[in-house]
Amino acid sequence: MNYCKYGTHRVIEPKGVLPQAAFKIDPTPKPFPNECLIEVDVLNIDSASFTQIKTACNHDEEKMKAMIMGIVKEQGKMQNPVTKSGGMLIGAVKEIGPEFHDQSLTPGTKIATLVSLSLTPLFIEEIISINLTNEQVKIKGQAILFDSGIYARIPEDLSEKLVLAALDVAGAPAQAIKLAKKDDHVLILGANGKSGILCAYQAKKVVGPKGKVIGLVRKEEQKQFLETLNIFDEIIIGDALNALDTYHKVSEVTNGNLCDLTINVVNIQNTEMSSILSTKDNGTVYFFSMATSFTKAALGAEGIGKDVNMIIGNGYTKDHAEITLNVMRESKVLHDLFLKRYN
C-alpha cells in the first residue's frame, strides 16, 4: 500500500481529495508505518465551530456531547459540517510508525497538534466533559498525526491547557507581527477573545508609540476588562455585524484615516464588510476567523469599490508556536489571564 505523507490513504470518500476536504476518513486507531498514534486528553474546538454547536444545542452539555460524537462517528474526524472547521488537541504519543519523520518522539511524550481537527483521524471512546466557557472538550480517545503533520512538545514551564488554548490560535499573533508595520493603525474585531488579545499584544510591539491598536467589543464590561491589559490604545463598543456603524466609529478614532491593517477574529458570520469598510485603500484585511465567507468578502469589497489586500488566515506560519508561547513567558498579565481562563 502507498502511504501518503498527507494522509490520502485514510480518505474513504470522496477518493482523490486530501483529508481536510474529504467527507469521511478512516479513524482506526492503529498507525500506518508513516503515522503517529496519540492518546488524546483534550480537544480544543475552534471558536466558530464551538459557538455554532453551543448555540444549536441551547448550551446543553449533553446535547453538545451527542452532536460532537455524531460528527466524529460519521466523518472520522471533528469537522463541523456548518463551519467546516475543527480545532486542535493535546495528548501523549502512544506509538510511532517506523517511517514517521520524527523518530525522536517516544511513547509518553506530551504534544499539541498544530494541524486542524478537520483533517485529523479521531476515534472517541467517551466524552468526559465539556467546558462551555473555554471551548475545551475532555475525552478518552485516540488520534492519528500524519507524516506531514506539525506539532509542538508541551513545555515543562507552562500549563498544558494554557498551551492548548494559546496554540489553537498561534497563527494569528504570529501573522500580526508580519503584517503590522511601524506607525500603523491596527483594528482588531473580536478583541476580547484569546486570538484578539494575543494579536493586540504583538501588534502593539510593532506599531510603536506613533501607531495605534484599536479593539472592537460589544459590551462595556468587555471594554473595561481590556483596559486593564494596557495593550489597546482605543477600545470601541460596537457591533461587528453593523458595517456602517463600525466604519463611522473607526473613522472617528482615526481622524478619518481608517486603518492600515484590520484583523478579524470574530467567531460569528457576516462581519466581512465591517473589516473591509474600516480599512483604508491599499490597506490589509487579515481574516483569521473561520466564520469568514470568501464570497461575501470578495464580492462585498468589489461592490463598494474598495481596493484592499485580503488575506485568508493560515493557521501556520514559521515559528508560530514558539512566538505565541513566548508571549505567555513575556507577559505575566496575559499568562495569568490565560491560566485563569483555560486551566
Residue pairs with C-beta under 8 A, 6 or more apart in sequence:
1 9
1 32
2 9
3 9
3 32
3 33
3 34
3 35
3 99
3 147
5 34
5 101
5 146
5 147
5 148
6 18
6 19
6 146
6 147
6 148
7 18
7 19
7 25
7 35
7 119
7 121
7 144
7 146
7 147
7 148
8 16
8 17
8 18
8 19
9 32
10 19
10 25
10 26
10 27
10 76
10 121
10 144
10 146
11 17
11 18
11 19
11 22
11 24
11 25
11 26
12 22
12 24
12 25
12 26
12 76
13 22
13 23
13 24
14 22
14 23
18 119
19 25
19 77
19 119
19 120
19 121
19 146
20 79
20 116
20 118
20 119
23 75
24 74
24 75
24 76
25 75
25 76
25 77
25 119
25 121
26 76
26 121
27 72
27 76
27 77
27 121
27 122
27 123
27 144
28 121
28 123
29 37
29 123
29 141
29 142
29 143
29 144
30 37
31 37
31 95
31 96
31 97
31 100
31 144
32 97
33 97
33 98
33 99
33 100
34 97
34 99
34 100
34 101
34 146
34 147
35 97
35 100
35 144
35 145
35 146
35 147
36 93
36 95
36 96
36 97
36 100
36 102
36 105
36 144
36 145
36 149
37 93
37 94
37 95
37 96
37 142
37 143
37 144
37 145
38 89
38 91
38 92
38 93
38 94
38 111
38 113
38 142
38 143
38 144
38 145
39 91
39 92
39 93
39 94
39 142
40 89
40 90
40 91
40 122
40 139
40 140
40 141
40 142
40 143
41 89
41 90
41 91
41 92
41 138
41 139
41 160
42 89
42 90
42 91
42 136
42 137
42 138
42 139
42 160
42 161
42 164
43 78
43 87
43 88
43 89
43 117
43 136
43 137
43 139
44 87
44 88
44 89
44 90
44 135
44 136
44 137
44 164
44 165
44 168
45 53
45 68
45 78
45 80
45 86
45 87
45 117
45 135
45 136
45 137
46 83
46 85
46 86
46 87
46 88
46 116
46 117
46 135
46 168
46 290
47 135
47 193
47 195
47 267
47 290
48 80
48 83
48 85
48 267
48 268
48 289
48 290
48 291
49 80
49 82
49 83
49 85
49 86
49 87
49 290
50 87
50 135
50 267
51 267
51 268
52 80
52 82
52 83
53 64
53 67
53 68
53 80
54 64
54 132
56 67
57 63
57 64
57 67
59 132
61 129
61 130
61 132
64 130
65 127
65 130
68 78
68 124
68 127
68 130
68 137
69 124
69 127
71 78
71 79
71 80
71 81
72 78
72 122
72 123
72 124
73 124
75 81
76 121
76 122
77 86
77 117
77 118
77 119
77 120
77 121
77 122
78 86
78 87
78 117
78 118
78 120
78 122
79 85
79 86
79 117
79 118
79 119
80 86
80 118
83 290
83 291
84 118
84 290
85 116
85 118
85 290
86 116
86 117
86 118
86 119
86 120
87 116
87 117
87 135
87 168
88 112
88 113
88 114
88 115
88 116
88 117
88 164
88 167
88 168
89 112
89 113
89 117
89 120
89 122
89 143
89 164
90 110
90 111
90 112
90 113
90 154
90 160
90 161
90 163
90 164
91 110
91 111
91 143
92 107
92 108
92 109
92 110
92 111
93 105
93 106
93 107
93 108
93 109
93 110
93 111
94 107
94 142
95 107
96 102
96 103
96 105
96 106
96 107
99 147
100 147
101 147
105 111
109 153
110 153
110 154
110 160
111 151
111 152
111 153
111 154
112 151
112 152
112 154
112 163
112 164
112 167
112 321
113 120
113 143
113 145
113 149
113 150
113 151
114 149
114 150
114 151
114 152
114 167
114 170
114 315
114 316
114 320
114 321
115 145
115 146
115 149
115 150
115 151
115 315
116 315
119 146
120 143
120 144
120 145
120 149
121 143
121 144
122 141
122 142
122 143
122 144
123 141
123 142
123 143
124 139
124 140
124 141
125 139
125 140
125 141
126 139
126 140
126 141
127 137
127 138
127 139
128 138
128 139
128 140
129 137
129 138
130 136
130 137
130 138
131 137
131 138
133 341
134 165
134 341
134 342
135 168
136 161
136 164
136 165
136 342
145 151
150 316
152 163
152 167
152 321
152 322
152 325
154 160
154 163
155 163
155 325
157 329
158 325
158 328
158 329
159 339
159 342
159 343
161 342
161 343
162 328
162 335
162 338
162 339
162 342
162 343
163 325
163 328
164 342
165 194
165 338
165 341
165 342
166 194
166 198
166 324
166 325
166 327
166 328
166 338
167 321
167 324
167 325
168 194
169 194
169 195
169 198
169 265
169 288
169 324
170 315
170 320
170 321
170 323
170 324
170 325
171 288
171 313
171 314
171 315
171 316
171 317
171 320
172 195
172 198
172 199
172 263
172 265
172 286
172 288
172 313
173 195
173 198
173 199
173 201
173 202
173 320
173 323
173 324
173 327
174 202
174 317
174 318
174 319
174 320
174 323
174 324
175 286
175 288
175 311
175 313
175 314
175 317
175 320
176 186
176 198
176 199
176 202
176 203
176 206
176 263
176 286
177 202
177 203
177 205
177 206
177 323
178 317
179 261
179 263
179 284
179 286
179 311
180 186
180 202
180 203
180 206
180 207
180 211
180 261
181 206
181 207
181 260
181 261
182 206
182 207
182 208
182 210
182 211
183 207
183 208
183 210
183 211
184 203
184 206
184 207
184 211
184 212
184 259
184 260
184 261
185 207
185 211
185 212
185 214
185 254
185 257
185 258
185 259
185 260
185 261
186 200
186 203
186 207
186 211
186 212
186 213
186 214
186 259
186 260
186 261
186 262
186 263
187 214
187 215
187 216
187 250
187 259
187 261
187 262
187 263
187 275
187 278
187 279
188 196
188 199
188 200
188 203
188 213
188 214
188 215
188 216
188 262
188 263
188 265
189 196
189 216
189 240
189 246
189 262
189 263
189 264
189 265
189 266
189 271
189 274
189 275
190 196
190 216
190 240
190 264
190 265
190 266
190 267
190 289
191 197
191 200
191 215
191 216
191 217
191 222
191 226
191 232
191 235
192 215
192 217
192 222
192 225
192 226
193 265
193 267
194 338
194 341
194 342
195 265
195 288
196 215
196 263
196 265
197 226
197 229
197 231
197 334
197 337
198 324
198 327
198 334
199 263
199 265
199 288
200 213
200 215
200 229
200 231
200 232
201 231
201 327
201 331
201 334
202 323
202 327
203 213
203 261
203 263
204 213
204 231
204 232
204 233
207 213
212 233
212 234
212 253
212 254
213 231
213 232
213 233
213 234
214 232
214 233
214 234
214 235
214 236
214 250
214 253
214 254
214 259
215 226
215 232
215 234
215 235
215 236
216 235
216 236
216 237
216 238
216 240
216 246
216 249
216 250
216 274
217 223
217 226
217 235
217 236
217 237
217 238
218 237
218 238
218 239
218 240
219 237
220 237
222 237
223 235
223 237
226 232
226 235
227 235
229 333
229 334
229 337
230 333
234 253
236 246
236 249
236 250
236 253
238 245
238 246
238 249
239 245
239 246
240 246
240 264
240 266
240 268
240 271
240 274
241 268
241 270
241 271
241 274
242 274
243 273
243 274
243 276
243 277
244 277
246 274
246 277
246 278
247 274
247 277
247 278
250 258
250 259
250 278
251 258
251 278
257 280
258 278
258 279
258 280
258 283
259 278
259 279
259 280
259 283
260 279
260 280
260 283
260 284
261 279
261 283
261 284
261 285
261 286
262 275
262 276
262 278
262 279
262 283
262 284
262 285
262 286
263 286
263 288
264 271
264 272
264 275
264 285
264 286
264 287
264 288
264 289
264 292
265 288
265 289
266 289
266 291
267 289
267 290
267 291
268 291
269 291
269 293
270 293
270 296
271 289
271 291
271 292
272 287
272 292
272 293
272 296
272 297
272 300
273 296
273 300
273 304
275 285
275 287
275 297
276 285
276 297
276 300
276 301
276 304
276 306
276 308
276 310
277 304
277 306
279 285
279 306
279 308
280 308
281 306
281 307
281 308
282 307
282 308
282 309
283 308
283 309
284 308
284 309
284 310
284 311
285 297
285 308
285 309
285 310
285 311
286 311
286 313
287 297
287 310
287 311
287 312
287 313
288 313
289 313
290 313
292 312
292 313
294 312
297 310
298 310
301 307
301 308
301 310
327 334
328 334
328 335
328 338
329 335
